Amino acid sequence: MGVPARRRSRTRVNRRRATQKSTAPGMVECPQCHELRLPHRMCLKCGHYRGREIQAQA
């Protein structure tokens, strides 16, 4: 069975793991209903995108 040549320092391990951090998506406010939504996508609550109603609400 293979054995690691030498122990990795905490700094080296943490520096490698730093790139794996996930970030929350940037949210913008819908101008119609003021709910948070993803940019460049229609609002899931009111169905508007760029001032037009894309999806009619039931």
Sequence and secondary structure as in RCSB ss.txt:
>XXXX:A:sequence
MGVPARRRSRTRVNRRRATQKSTAPGMVECPQCHELRLPHRMCLKCGHYRGREIQAQA
>XXXX:A:secstr
    SS   HHHHHHHHGGG       EE TTT  EE TTS  TTT EETTEE S   
